[in-house]
């Protein structure tokens, strides 16, 4: 259950920290650009890419889809575009493996 990749982005990223806190305030998801509301869990990644330190916040449905389909790397903000390009590779059995929240987000975004 993954798209084919031309570029292995992960070869250029040094992951410093990946955690899943509960939001205390609103954040904007870097996957779908929707609001992560206080009380929701989300992912925080601290990393160095091409010598630049950055912190990224992503809602869990986007993380679920990204981790399932972007095994060789991704660029923040391009996950859904990349998934649209490889939808022919997605079967109904793949879709059923996602949480109901991620399934709903897939249907909304595609």
C-alpha contacts under 8 A as a table, 3 or more apart, distances in Angstrom:
res1	aa1	res2	aa2	distance
1	X	68	X	6.42
1	X	69	X	6.20
1	X	89	X	7.66
1	X	90	X	6.98
1	X	94	X	6.52
2	X	68	X	6.20
2	X	69	X	4.00
2	X	70	X	6.31
2	X	71	X	6.70
2	X	89	X	7.69
3	X	69	X	5.49
3	X	70	X	6.47
3	X	71	X	7.95
3	X	83	X	7.50
3	X	86	X	5.87
3	X	89	X	7.03
4	X	86	X	7.97
5	X	8	X	6.88
5	X	70	X	7.87
5	X	72	X	6.45
7	X	72	X	7.58
7	X	73	X	7.68
8	X	11	X	5.84
8	X	12	X	7.93
8	X	72	X	5.16
8	X	73	X	5.70
9	X	12	X	5.64
9	X	13	X	6.87
9	X	72	X	6.55
9	X	73	X	4.63
9	X	74	X	6.25
9	X	75	X	7.78
10	X	13	X	5.14
10	X	14	X	7.86
10	X	72	X	6.25
10	X	73	X	4.99
10	X	74	X	7.78
12	X	49	X	6.08
12	X	50	X	6.49
13	X	47	X	6.69
13	X	48	X	5.75
13	X	49	X	4.65
13	X	50	X	7.14
14	X	47	X	5.51
14	X	48	X	5.09
14	X	49	X	6.50
15	X	18	X	7.47
15	X	45	X	7.33
15	X	46	X	6.30
15	X	47	X	4.44
15	X	48	X	6.57
16	X	45	X	7.51
16	X	46	X	5.33
16	X	47	X	5.07
16	X	48	X	7.42
17	X	44	X	7.76
17	X	45	X	5.62
17	X	46	X	5.04
17	X	47	X	6.94
18	X	43	X	7.00
18	X	44	X	5.71
18	X	45	X	4.53
18	X	46	X	6.54
19	X	43	X	5.75
19	X	44	X	5.45
19	X	45	X	6.73
20	X	41	X	6.23
20	X	42	X	5.40
20	X	43	X	4.51
20	X	44	X	6.23
21	X	41	X	5.60
21	X	42	X	6.04
21	X	43	X	6.74
21	X	44	X	7.48
22	X	38	X	7.33
22	X	39	X	5.62
22	X	40	X	5.45
22	X	41	X	4.27
22	X	42	X	6.46
23	X	26	X	6.86
23	X	27	X	7.67
23	X	36	X	7.32
23	X	37	X	6.66
23	X	38	X	4.68
23	X	39	X	5.25
23	X	40	X	5.55
23	X	41	X	6.06
23	X	42	X	7.00
24	X	38	X	4.89
24	X	39	X	6.34
25	X	37	X	6.69
25	X	38	X	4.82
26	X	35	X	6.44
26	X	36	X	5.55
26	X	37	X	4.94
26	X	38	X	5.65
27	X	35	X	5.74
27	X	36	X	5.06
27	X	37	X	6.91
27	X	57	X	7.39
28	X	33	X	5.65
28	X	34	X	5.70
28	X	35	X	4.64
28	X	36	X	5.82
28	X	57	X	7.19
28	X	58	X	7.66
29	X	32	X	5.80
29	X	33	X	4.82
29	X	34	X	5.49
29	X	35	X	6.11
29	X	36	X	6.28
29	X	57	X	5.67
29	X	58	X	4.50
29	X	59	X	5.55
30	X	33	X	5.44
30	X	56	X	6.76
30	X	57	X	6.01
30	X	58	X	5.40
30	X	59	X	8.00
30	X	76	X	5.93
30	X	77	X	5.66
31	X	58	X	5.93
31	X	59	X	7.39
31	X	62	X	5.85
31	X	63	X	7.96
31	X	76	X	6.00
31	X	77	X	4.95
31	X	78	X	7.17
31	X	79	X	6.35
31	X	80	X	7.36
32	X	62	X	7.00
32	X	77	X	6.87
32	X	80	X	7.41
33	X	77	X	7.78
36	X	40	X	6.57
36	X	42	X	7.36
36	X	59	X	6.35
37	X	40	X	5.72
41	X	59	X	7.28
41	X	60	X	6.94
42	X	57	X	6.84
42	X	58	X	5.74
42	X	59	X	4.67
42	X	60	X	5.32
43	X	56	X	7.92
43	X	57	X	5.59
43	X	58	X	5.14
43	X	59	X	6.30
43	X	60	X	6.55
43	X	63	X	7.36
44	X	55	X	6.85
44	X	56	X	5.60
44	X	57	X	4.69
44	X	58	X	6.65
45	X	55	X	5.64
45	X	56	X	5.20
45	X	57	X	6.67
46	X	53	X	7.35
46	X	54	X	5.83
46	X	55	X	4.52
46	X	56	X	6.56
47	X	53	X	5.71
47	X	54	X	5.58
47	X	55	X	6.55
48	X	51	X	5.79
48	X	52	X	5.20
48	X	53	X	4.35
48	X	54	X	6.26
49	X	52	X	5.31
49	X	53	X	6.60
49	X	54	X	7.74
58	X	62	X	6.56
58	X	63	X	6.47
59	X	62	X	5.56
59	X	63	X	6.37
60	X	63	X	4.84
60	X	64	X	6.03
60	X	102	X	7.95
61	X	64	X	5.05
61	X	65	X	6.35
61	X	99	X	7.87
61	X	101	X	6.27
61	X	102	X	4.41
61	X	105	X	6.90
62	X	65	X	5.22
62	X	66	X	5.90
62	X	102	X	7.15
62	X	105	X	7.97
63	X	66	X	5.03
63	X	67	X	5.87
64	X	67	X	5.37
64	X	68	X	6.23
64	X	98	X	7.42
64	X	102	X	6.92
65	X	68	X	5.17
65	X	69	X	6.17
65	X	98	X	7.85
65	X	102	X	7.04
66	X	69	X	5.40
66	X	70	X	5.25
66	X	71	X	7.82
66	X	74	X	7.88
66	X	79	X	6.33
67	X	70	X	5.70
67	X	71	X	6.21
68	X	71	X	6.79
69	X	83	X	7.33
70	X	73	X	5.48
70	X	74	X	6.06
70	X	79	X	7.70
74	X	78	X	7.15
74	X	79	X	6.54
75	X	78	X	5.58
75	X	79	X	6.87
76	X	79	X	6.66
77	X	80	X	7.53
78	X	81	X	5.23
78	X	82	X	6.06
79	X	82	X	5.15
79	X	83	X	6.15
80	X	83	X	4.95
80	X	84	X	6.18
80	X	109	X	7.04
80	X	110	X	7.83
81	X	84	X	5.19
81	X	85	X	6.53
82	X	85	X	5.20
82	X	86	X	6.72
83	X	86	X	5.29
83	X	87	X	6.07
84	X	87	X	5.34
84	X	110	X	6.41
85	X	88	X	7.94
86	X	89	X	5.64
86	X	90	X	7.36
87	X	90	X	5.21
88	X	91	X	7.83
90	X	94	X	6.17
90	X	95	X	7.11
91	X	94	X	5.14
91	X	95	X	6.42
92	X	95	X	4.96
92	X	96	X	6.21
93	X	96	X	5.17
93	X	97	X	6.64
94	X	97	X	5.44
94	X	98	X	7.44
95	X	98	X	5.82
95	X	103	X	6.83
96	X	99	X	7.79
96	X	103	X	7.70
98	X	101	X	7.95
98	X	102	X	5.87
98	X	103	X	5.91
99	X	102	X	5.22
99	X	103	X	6.15
100	X	103	X	4.97
100	X	104	X	6.18
101	X	104	X	5.20
101	X	105	X	6.35
102	X	105	X	5.02
102	X	106	X	6.14
103	X	106	X	5.12
103	X	107	X	6.31
104	X	107	X	5.16
104	X	108	X	6.20
105	X	108	X	5.00
105	X	109	X	5.99
106	X	109	X	5.23
106	X	110	X	5.87
107	X	110	X	5.49
